[in-house]
Amino acid sequence: MRLSAELESFEARLGYRFERPELLVRALTHGSVTTPARKDNQRLEFLGDRVLGLVMATALLEQDREAAEGQLAPRFNALVRKETCAEIAREIDLGMVLKLGRSEMLSGGRRKQALLGDAIEAVIAAVYRDGGFGAARDMILRLWGARIAEVDDDARDPKTALQEWAQARGLNPPAYVELSRSGPDHAPVFTIAARLEDGREAQASGGSKRRAEQDAAQELLTRIGQDI
């Protein structure tokens, strides 16, 4: 399979050339354009999330050999959260090569945080399956770059930040409601709603309940204009 010039340019931005280009194509294929012959990137996103987590956990341990778990956890969450993944995706113009359905394109899908965050994780998995863990690790460390060294010790995960925002305004802690679960048992996709008692809410999907809750909290924080 030969990649288009656009995808070859994207490979250059990634700093990785695929032996099996079909993996990259699948990583960039959103569910809005899937057919029986064209699979989407959800399974790759599930795998890429885990690869990213392992690389970041290892990098943080090596960077600060004296840090306690309570210090490492917020740094880790700041580096792997959907917002950060989407920032990385924007820096390499991933949105321009996403394969989206017409309705998703018209609704601004190439700029959506959730789509971009999922897609960069799928690309990580594609590199992992194509070139192994070392290739995926090297790409992640290159793309995340100085963020790893500069991550703030006070970085809070979205659920904590949302709870603090609510409590500061006299509201009860947000509720997290599972709206649906889809996909096979070995690769489930959870859709979770984060809800405030004043009626505001946001939804997100992820390969684990924890990830979906974090992303829903981040989306709700974004909507209410909070910067965590």
N, C-alpha and C positions, 0 to 999 in steps of 0.2 A: 504494500500500500504506500502510495506517495502522498505526502502532505502538500497542501496548498502553500503558496508563498506566504500567505498571512499566518498560517500555523508554523511555518519554518521560522518566521520572524518571532513568533511567540516562544518557540524553543530557545531562540537566542536570548530572549529576555529571562527565561528560566535559568539559562546556563546549563541546559541538559538536552541532549539529542536522543530521541527514542529509537531503540532497535525495533520495537513493535509499535508503530505509530497509531495503530487502532486503539491502543490503551489511552493515548492522549485524546483522541476523538471521543471516546466514551466518557472520559472525565469531564469533557466540556459539553456534554449532551444533557440538557435539562429534561425533566419529566414531561414538559409540555410539548415535546416533539418526538416522544417515543412511539415506536411501532413494534410489531412482533419481531421485525428484523433489526431494529435499532434500540438497544437498551440504554437506559438513562444512567446517571452517575451516582445514584443513591448508595449502592453497595460499595463503590469506591470511596464515597464520602465517609461511610461508616468505618472503613479500614483506615483511611487517612487521618481521621480524628485520633485513632489510637497510636499511629506512627508519630504524629506530631506531639502527642502527649509524652511518649517515651523519650523522644529527642529533647524536648524542653526540660523534662524532669532530670535527665542525665546532665544536660548543660548547666542547669542551676546548681546541682550538687557539686559539679566540678568547679564551677565559678566561685562558690563560697563553701568551703569545706567545714566551716564552723557554724553555719546557719542552722537554727532549729526548724522543725517541721512547721511551727507556727509562723515563721518568717518565710519559708519557702512556698507555702500554699498560696498566699495572695499574689506572690510574684508569678507563680505558675498560672494561676487563673487569669491574670492580666495578659499573659503572653498567648494563651490559647483561646481566649474568648472570641466569639464571633466578630465582634467589632474590630479586633486586631487582625484577624484573618482577612476581613474585608478590606482593611487598609492595605495589607500586603497585596491583595488581588488588584486593587486600584493602581498601586505603584507599578505593576507590570502589565497594566491594561488588559487584564483577563476578561473584563466585561465585553470587550470588542470581539472576542473570539468565541463567546458562549453561543451554543446552538439553542435557540429559544423558539417557542411557538409564537404565532402572530399576536395573540392576546397578551402574552407575557411581555413581548417587545413593546407593545403599545402602552402598557402600564409601567414602563420604565424598568423592566427587569434587569437590564444591563448595569443599572446603578444600585439595585437593591442589596442591602447589607447581607440578608440571609442567603440570597442566591450566590453572591460573591464569596461569602465565607464557606459555604458548602462546596463550591467549585474548587477553591484552592486546596481544600482538604482532599477532594477527589483527585486533583492533579498530584498531590503528594503520594497518594496511594498508587497512582499510575506509575510514577517514577520508582516507587518501592517494588512494584511487581515487575517492572521492566529491568531495573538495574540493581535491585537489592537494597538492603538497609543502608549501606554506606553511601550510596548515591542519593537516597532520600534525605539522609542526615545532612550531607554536605549542602544540598540545595536549601534545606530549611535554615540551616545556620547562616548561609549566605543571604537569604531573603530577609530573615528576621534581624540579622546584623546587630547593630548597636542597641537595638531594643532589649536584647538579653542582658547586656552589661548595665544598661541604664534603667531597668525596670524599677519602679518605685516600691520601697518597702511598705509604704502605706496604701498600695493599690488594694482596692476592695473588689470582691467579686460582685456581680450585678445583684444577686439576691440579697446580700448584706446591705448594699447601698440602697436598694429599694425599701428594705425594711426600715433602715435608718431614716430615709426620707419620709416614710409614712408616720413613724413614731414622732418625728419632730413636728408634725402637723396634727398630732392628736388622733391619728387614725390607727386602727388595729393593723397588725402585720398582714401583708398581702397573702391571699390564698392561691394555691396552685392546683388547678383542676385538670385532670387528664380527660381530654376531649375524644381522643381516638388512639388506637394502636393498629398499625398495618404492617405488612411485610411478613416474611417467614420468621419462625422462632429464632433462627440463628442470626438474623439481621433485622430486628424490629425497628419501626419508626414510630415514635411517640409524638403526639401533638398535645401541647400543654397550654393552658391559659393562665396568665398571671393576672389576678384581679384585686383591685383596691376596693375598700368598702364604699367609696364614693361613686362606684360604678365604672371607673375607667379600667380598661384591660387591654392586653395584647397577647397574641398567640405566637408560638414558634414550634418547630418540629426538630427532632434530633434522634440520634441512634441510641440514646439512653434518656431516662426520665430526668436525670440530673442535668444533662446538657440542654434538653428542651426547656427545663425550668430556668436555667441561667440565661438562655437566649430570649425567652419570653420576658424575663425581668429586664434585660438590657433593652429590648424593644420598647417596653413600657417606660423605662427611664428616658429613652430617646424622645418618646412622644411628649413627655411632660417637661422636656427641656433640661434634663439633668445631665451633667457631665461627671462620670465617675472616674 
